Amino acid sequence: MRLLARREHSCKELNYKLTQRGFLPAEIELTLSALIKSKALSHERFAHSYVYARVSKGFGPVRIANELRERGIADDLIVSALSEYQHDWLAYAKRVDVKRFGQQSPQDKLEHYKRSQFLSYRGFDSEDIKQVWKCHE
């Protein structure tokens, strides 16, 4: 319960943390199912809070979706959690670009490439990245 009091977790994360603390797999399974039944553990809540936190830190939908999959979240919950921000990804990409590189447009192909790679690493798709460059023109 102390782990859940700090932040939301996925079953996979809690399973890993409890295993590291020396709990037996049978105990972990019983605990996780009891937490799910009591609604103290919810993948939906976890997905929404995780997306909110990562968007706030400047990450895009591709990276966030991959991170959620790594944490054992189902694709339908990922789509649902990301859908709240669907219309804003371009604005977020622009904001991340300006925060990292300033208002100035890329001066040459190398700088354009570096900035594209940075946005791609952050998890923005190629369409949003292309739209960011159209705004600089």
Backbone as CSV, one residue per row, in Angstrom:
resi,resn,N_x,N_y,N_z,CA_x,CA_y,CA_z,C_x,C_y,C_z
1,MET,0.819,-1.195,0.000,0.000,0.000,0.000,0.865,1.262,0.000
2,ARG,2.044,1.172,0.632,2.923,2.345,0.640,3.360,2.716,-0.772
3,LEU,3.602,1.714,-1.598,3.997,1.984,-2.982,2.881,2.698,-3.738
4,LEU,1.651,2.274,-3.526,0.514,2.890,-4.208,0.177,4.261,-3.632
5,ALA,0.571,4.527,-2.412,0.293,5.830,-1.809,1.128,6.929,-2.464
6,ARG,2.291,6.567,-2.979,3.170,7.562,-3.600,2.705,7.954,-4.989
7,ARG,2.323,6.953,-5.798,1.872,7.182,-7.169,1.165,5.941,-7.665
8,GLU,0.482,6.076,-8.792,-0.163,4.926,-9.424,0.918,4.000,-9.987
9,HIS,0.644,2.710,-9.998,1.545,1.706,-10.561,0.755,0.765,-11.455
10,SER,1.455,0.114,-12.367,0.842,-0.970,-13.132,1.110,-2.274,-12.373
11,CYS,0.388,-3.318,-12.742,0.613,-4.630,-12.115,2.049,-5.092,-12.340
12,LYS,2.537,-4.868,-13.545,3.895,-5.301,-13.883,4.933,-4.602,-12.998
13,GLU,4.753,-3.300,-12.776,5.681,-2.567,-11.913,5.620,-3.075,-10.476
14,LEU,4.397,-3.236,-9.953,4.260,-3.726,-8.581,4.809,-5.134,-8.431
15,ASN,4.546,-5.977,-9.417,5.073,-7.333,-9.394,6.595,-7.304,-9.285
16,TYR,7.231,-6.482,-10.104,8.692,-6.360,-10.079,9.187,-5.858,-8.725
17,LYS,8.565,-4.811,-8.208,9.011,-4.235,-6.944,8.831,-5.202,-5.780
18,LEU,7.710,-5.916,-5.768,7.469,-6.872,-4.690,8.404,-8.071,-4.799
19,THR,8.705,-8.484,-6.027,9.668,-9.573,-6.232,11.044,-9.162,-5.706
20,GLN,11.445,-7.932,-5.983,12.735,-7.423,-5.511,12.802,-7.373,-3.985
21,ARG,11.655,-7.227,-3.355,11.608,-7.165,-1.888,11.499,-8.561,-1.260
22,GLY,11.502,-9.606,-2.089,11.556,-10.964,-1.585,10.227,-11.654,-1.358
23,PHE,9.150,-11.102,-1.843,7.857,-11.763,-1.700,7.746,-12.925,-2.682
24,LEU,6.989,-13.930,-2.311,6.797,-15.102,-3.160,5.790,-14.794,-4.267
25,PRO,5.963,-15.431,-5.427,5.039,-15.174,-6.553,3.566,-15.397,-6.202
26,ALA,3.259,-16.420,-5.408,1.866,-16.689,-5.033,1.311,-15.550,-4.174
27,GLU,2.134,-15.031,-3.258,1.703,-13.903,-2.413,1.462,-12.654,-3.266
28,ILE,2.354,-12.447,-4.208,2.237,-11.275,-5.077,0.958,-11.344,-5.899
29,GLU,0.679,-12.520,-6.456,-0.515,-12.689,-7.278,-1.784,-12.443,-6.467
30,LEU,-1.836,-12.979,-5.255,-3.002,-12.761,-4.391,-3.152,-11.281,-4.033
31,THR,-2.045,-10.644,-3.724,-2.065,-9.231,-3.353,-2.539,-8.372,-4.513
32,LEU,-1.992,-8.628,-5.699,-2.380,-7.836,-6.863,-3.854,-8.012,-7.196
33,SER,-4.352,-9.243,-7.137,-5.769,-9.462,-7.443,-6.661,-8.804,-6.388
34,ALA,-6.237,-8.792,-5.130,-7.017,-8.113,-4.083,-7.011,-6.605,-4.301
35,LEU,-5.881,-6.060,-4.705,-5.789,-4.621,-4.965,-6.657,-4.219,-6.160
36,ILE,-6.692,-5.077,-7.176,-7.535,-4.794,-8.344,-9.009,-4.855,-7.955
37,LYS,-9.384,-5.864,-7.169,-10.777,-5.997,-6.729,-11.224,-4.791,-5.908
38,SER,-10.350,-4.314,-5.050,-10.700,-3.173,-4.194,-10.540,-1.834,-4.913
39,LYS,-10.098,-1.903,-6.163,-9.892,-0.719,-7.016,-8.788,0.199,-6.493
40,ALA,-7.929,-0.333,-5.654,-6.758,0.430,-5.215,-5.711,0.438,-6.328
41,LEU,-5.787,-0.552,-7.208,-4.881,-0.668,-8.345,-5.718,-0.654,-9.620
42,SER,-5.425,0.305,-10.482,-6.202,0.446,-11.714,-5.268,0.787,-12.862
43,HIS,-5.282,-0.039,-13.895,-4.463,0.251,-15.073,-4.950,1.506,-15.781
44,GLU,-6.251,1.730,-15.761,-6.794,2.922,-16.420,-6.305,4.196,-15.725
45,ARG,-6.386,4.228,-14.396,-5.885,5.391,-13.648,-4.390,5.573,-13.868
46,PHE,-3.661,4.448,-13.854,-2.221,4.517,-14.064,-1.911,5.108,-15.434
47,ALA,-2.583,4.622,-16.472,-2.315,5.091,-17.831,-2.588,6.590,-17.948
48,HIS,-3.693,7.049,-17.420,-4.033,8.471,-17.513,-3.041,9.334,-16.733
49,SER,-2.670,8.914,-15.540,-1.721,9.726,-14.764,-0.326,9.691,-15.394
50,TYR,0.046,8.553,-15.970,1.353,8.446,-16.613,1.424,9.348,-17.851
51,VAL,0.361,9.329,-18.660,0.324,10.177,-19.852,0.403,11.645,-19.445
52,TYR,-0.360,12.030,-18.456,-0.334,13.419,-17.992,1.080,13.834,-17.560
53,ALA,1.729,12.977,-16.790,3.079,13.295,-16.302,4.078,13.400,-17.453
54,ARG,4.014,12.494,-18.400,4.983,12.499,-19.505,4.723,13.648,-20.473
55,VAL,3.468,13.969,-20.729,3.160,15.122,-21.586,3.690,16.388,-20.922
56,SER,3.517,16.485,-19.616,4.006,17.657,-18.883,5.517,17.815,-18.990
57,LYS,6.216,16.714,-19.188,7.675,16.760,-19.329,8.129,16.881,-20.779
58,GLY,7.184,17.001,-21.719,7.535,17.251,-23.108,7.732,16.031,-23.980
59,PHE,7.095,14.928,-23.629,7.216,13.723,-24.436,5.997,13.564,-25.334
60,GLY,6.206,12.915,-26.478,5.165,12.739,-27.470,4.474,11.394,-27.376
61,PRO,3.455,11.200,-28.206,2.596,10.018,-28.109,3.292,8.699,-28.427
62,VAL,4.234,8.713,-29.344,4.896,7.462,-29.733,5.706,6.922,-28.559
63,ARG,6.485,7.785,-27.947,7.315,7.354,-26.821,6.461,6.975,-25.610
64,ILE,5.451,7.762,-25.322,4.589,7.459,-24.179,3.902,6.113,-24.367
65,ALA,3.399,5.846,-25.569,2.730,4.562,-25.843,3.703,3.401,-25.651
66,ASN,4.928,3.550,-26.131,5.923,2.485,-25.958,6.244,2.257,-24.485
67,GLU,6.376,3.330,-23.731,6.662,3.196,-22.302,5.515,2.520,-21.567
68,LEU,4.286,2.836,-21.938,3.141,2.186,-21.311,3.086,0.696,-21.652
69,ARG,3.404,0.350,-22.903,3.446,-1.071,-23.278,4.491,-1.815,-22.453
70,GLU,5.643,-1.185,-22.239,6.695,-1.800,-21.420,6.217,-2.038,-19.990
71,ARG,5.280,-1.247,-19.543,4.763,-1.361,-18.180,3.532,-2.260,-18.104
72,GLY,3.211,-2.918,-19.218,2.148,-3.912,-19.215,0.748,-3.367,-19.419
73,ILE,0.622,-2.195,-19.994,-0.693,-1.601,-20.221,-1.199,-2.021,-21.606
74,ALA,-2.462,-2.402,-21.676,-3.079,-2.863,-22.925,-3.245,-1.698,-23.901
75,ASP,-3.202,-2.026,-25.193,-3.277,-1.010,-26.243,-4.556,-0.184,-26.182
76,ASP,-5.685,-0.795,-25.844,-6.933,-0.023,-25.794,-6.891,1.034,-24.688
77,LEU,-6.258,0.733,-23.563,-6.117,1.726,-22.499,-5.137,2.821,-22.899
78,ILE,-4.106,2.448,-23.647,-3.137,3.438,-24.126,-3.823,4.427,-25.057
79,VAL,-4.588,3.899,-26.000,-5.309,4.762,-26.939,-6.259,5.685,-26.187
80,SER,-6.962,5.152,-25.214,-7.903,5.957,-24.428,-7.182,7.068,-23.671
81,ALA,-6.080,6.753,-23.043,-5.340,7.751,-22.262,-4.730,8.831,-23.158
82,LEU,-4.228,8.429,-24.319,-3.623,9.399,-25.236,-4.657,10.244,-25.972
83,SER,-5.871,9.750,-26.081,-6.896,10.458,-26.859,-7.235,11.827,-26.271
84,GLU,-7.038,12.019,-24.983,-7.307,13.314,-24.361,-6.433,14.419,-24.948
85,TYR,-5.262,14.043,-25.448,-4.294,15.021,-25.949,-4.191,15.009,-27.467
86,GLN,-5.003,14.217,-28.136,-4.877,13.964,-29.568,-4.809,15.235,-30.406
87,HIS,-5.614,16.215,-30.083,-5.657,17.427,-30.896,-4.513,18.398,-30.579
88,ASP,-3.717,18.130,-29.564,-2.679,19.066,-29.121,-1.248,18.629,-29.411
89,TRP,-1.023,17.490,-30.056,0.348,16.993,-30.207,1.242,17.960,-30.983
90,LEU,0.704,18.601,-31.998,1.496,19.564,-32.761,1.911,20.740,-31.868
91,ALA,0.989,21.230,-31.077,1.305,22.335,-30.163,2.366,21.917,-29.150
92,TYR,2.276,20.684,-28.654,3.285,20.194,-27.713,4.643,20.065,-28.390
93,ALA,4.653,19.577,-29.623,5.918,19.444,-30.363,6.560,20.820,-30.578
94,LYS,5.759,21.802,-30.941,6.278,23.165,-31.121,6.861,23.693,-29.814
95,ARG,6.137,23.482,-28.741,6.593,23.949,-27.433,7.926,23.312,-27.041
96,VAL,8.065,22.013,-27.279,9.306,21.306,-26.955,10.450,21.829,-27.813
97,ASP,10.178,22.058,-29.102,11.198,22.577,-30.013,11.670,23.963,-29.566
98,VAL,10.744,24.841,-29.251,11.099,26.203,-28.829,11.837,26.186,-27.502
99,LYS,11.408,25.343,-26.595,12.070,25.272,-25.289,13.519,24.813,-25.431
100,ARG,13.754,23.858,-26.315,15.096,23.290,-26.485,15.987,24.154,-27.372
101,PHE,15.417,24.714,-28.455,16.235,25.378,-29.465,15.945,26.874,-29.632
102,GLY,14.942,27.382,-28.972,14.605,28.790,-29.109,13.712,29.047,-30.309
103,GLN,13.411,30.321,-30.532,12.491,30.725,-31.596,13.108,30.672,-32.990
104,GLN,14.417,30.659,-33.049,15.101,30.742,-34.340,14.896,29.481,-35.179
105,SER,14.703,29.676,-36.481,14.554,28.559,-37.412,15.892,27.849,-37.590
106,PRO,15.856,26.562,-37.998,17.114,25.860,-38.285,17.883,26.588,-39.389
107,GLN,19.204,26.732,-39.213,20.016,27.494,-40.163,20.505,26.656,-41.339
108,ASP,20.660,25.358,-41.131,21.144,24.503,-42.214,20.552,23.105,-42.068
109,LYS,20.916,22.234,-43.007,20.351,20.874,-42.997,20.777,20.094,-41.760
110,LEU,22.000,20.291,-41.294,22.478,19.567,-40.125,21.662,19.950,-38.883
111,GLU,21.434,21.227,-38.698,20.639,21.660,-37.549,19.195,21.175,-37.677
112,HIS,18.670,21.212,-38.883,17.321,20.703,-39.132,17.246,19.222,-38.764
113,TYR,18.242,18.474,-39.158,18.305,17.035,-38.846,18.383,16.818,-37.333
114,LYS,19.240,17.579,-36.655,19.396,17.419,-35.203,18.079,17.701,-34.474
115,ARG,17.414,18.747,-34.918,16.152,19.097,-34.274,15.082,18.054,-34.561
116,SER,15.066,17.540,-35.766,14.108,16.475,-36.110,14.377,15.226,-35.276
117,GLN,15.634,14.878,-35.153,16.008,13.699,-34.359,15.608,13.883,-32.897
118,PHE,15.806,15.085,-32.367,15.433,15.356,-30.981,13.929,15.163,-30.785
119,LEU,13.128,15.745,-31.676,11.673,15.597,-31.548,11.236,14.146,-31.736
120,SER,11.905,13.449,-32.635,11.601,12.038,-32.847,11.942,11.231,-31.595
121,TYR,13.092,11.505,-30.992,13.503,10.834,-29.755,12.498,11.102,-28.639
122,ARG,11.959,12.301,-28.610,10.978,12.667,-27.599,9.641,11.983,-27.825
123,GLY,9.429,11.416,-29.023,8.224,10.625,-29.253,7.180,11.272,-30.121
124,PHE,7.566,12.295,-30.880,6.606,12.914,-31.793,6.724,12.244,-33.151
125,ASP,5.594,12.074,-33.826,5.623,11.387,-35.120,6.077,12.331,-36.228
126,SER,6.402,11.755,-37.364,6.993,12.520,-38.466,6.057,13.602,-38.989
127,GLU,4.749,13.364,-38.966,3.803,14.378,-39.436,3.838,15.631,-38.562
128,ASP,3.872,15.436,-37.252,3.947,16.589,-36.351,5.278,17.318,-36.520
129,ILE,6.352,16.573,-36.714,7.666,17.194,-36.900,7.676,18.019,-38.187
130,LYS,7.093,17.487,-39.254,7.019,18.245,-40.517,6.215,19.522,-40.325
131,GLN,5.143,19.440,-39.561,4.308,20.624,-39.316,5.056,21.679,-38.493
132,VAL,5.920,21.242,-37.591,6.731,22.190,-36.823,7.596,22.987,-37.773
133,TRP,8.175,22.314,-38.783,9.060,23.020,-39.733,8.281,23.954,-40.639
134,LYS,7.060,23.596,-40.964,6.233,24.495,-41.781,5.957,25.802,-41.031
135,CYS,5.859,25.706,-39.724,5.625,26.904,-38.920,6.854,27.811,-38.892
136,HIS,8.044,27.229,-39.074,9.284,28.010,-39.066,9.515,28.721,-40.409
137,GLU,8.843,28.273,-41.437,9.080,28.844,-42.775,8.395,30.178,-42.944
